[in-house]
Every structure is written in structure tokens, then in C-alpha cells.
Amino acid sequence: MRSELVYSAGLQVPNRFLLSTLAIKAVRRLHVTNTRVEETTNQVFSDVASGNYLQVTLPEVKTVPAVDSILTSPAV
């Protein structure tokens, strides 16, 4: 069942948003036209659960300027 595959993959990638991003990118790249998307998705989740595709890092967080400095700057 897919829920078991997702759970197993979630043990390898604990951030569920990162797991979903990883899965959809892998499905898009690995999908073959004449196969079902569900089969490709299941294969990706089983690969992630077995330890493949684990060179994933979170993107660096960009700092956002403070709202006060934006509001107090003079309009040009």
C-alpha cells in the first residue's frame, strides 16, 4: 500500500514537505509515458525508503528586510 511506502520514506526524510518535493521531482523525471503515474510514484517512495535520493538538503533561508525599514524609507 502507498501509505506504508510513504511512512517508510518518511523515516528517511523526516520533513514531510521536503519529502513531497523530492517525490514529485523524482516522479516527473522518472515517469515513462506508457506507464501509470501511480506505479512511478510507488517506485519513487520505495527507492526513498531504501535509501536512494537522500542527497537532499534544505534550501538556505533568505533574510527578509524588516517591515519598519520599508515603511520609513522615503518615497522616490
C-alpha positions in Angstrom: 0.0 0.0 0.0 1.1 3.5 -0.7 0.6 4.6 2.9 3.2 2.1 4.0 5.6 3.4 1.4 5.1 7.0 2.4 5.6 6.1 6.1 8.8 4.2 5.3 10.1 7.1 3.1 9.1 9.5 5.9 11.5 7.7 8.2 14.3 8.5 5.8 13.2 12.2 5.2 11.5 13.4 8.3 10.4 16.8 6.8 7.2 15.9 5.0 7.3 19.0 2.8 10.8 18.1 1.7 9.7 14.5 1.1 6.8 15.6 -1.1 9.0 17.9 -3.1 11.6 15.2 -3.5 8.9 12.7 -4.6 7.2 14.9 -7.2 10.5 15.9 -8.8 11.7 12.3 -9.0 8.3 11.2 -10.4 8.5 13.9 -13.1 11.9 12.8 -14.1 11.4 9.1 -14.0 7.9 8.8 -15.4 7.6 6.8 -18.6 4.7 7.7 -20.9 3.2 4.3 -21.2 3.1 3.5 -17.5 0.8 4.7 -14.8 1.8 7.6 -12.7 0.8 5.6 -9.6 3.4 2.9 -10.4 6.1 5.5 -10.8 5.1 7.2 -7.5 5.2 3.9 -5.7 8.7 3.1 -7.1 10.0 6.5 -6.0 8.7 6.1 -2.5 10.2 2.6 -2.2 13.5 3.9 -3.6 13.5 6.7 -1.0 12.6 4.2 1.8 15.5 2.0 0.7 18.0 5.0 0.9 18.2 6.3 -2.6 17.7 10.0 -3.4 19.0 11.0 0.0 21.4 13.7 -1.0 18.8 16.3 -0.3 19.4 19.5 1.7 17.0 22.2 2.8 17.5 25.4 0.8 19.2 28.3 2.6 16.7 30.7 4.2 16.9 34.2 2.8 16.7 37.0 5.2 13.7 39.4 4.7 14.2 43.1 5.4 12.3 44.4 8.4 8.9 45.9 7.7 9.8 49.1 9.7 12.7 49.9 7.4 10.5 49.5 4.3 7.7 51.8 5.7 10.0 54.5 6.9 12.1 54.9 3.8 11.3 58.0 1.8 9.4 57.5 -1.4 11.2 58.4 -4.6 
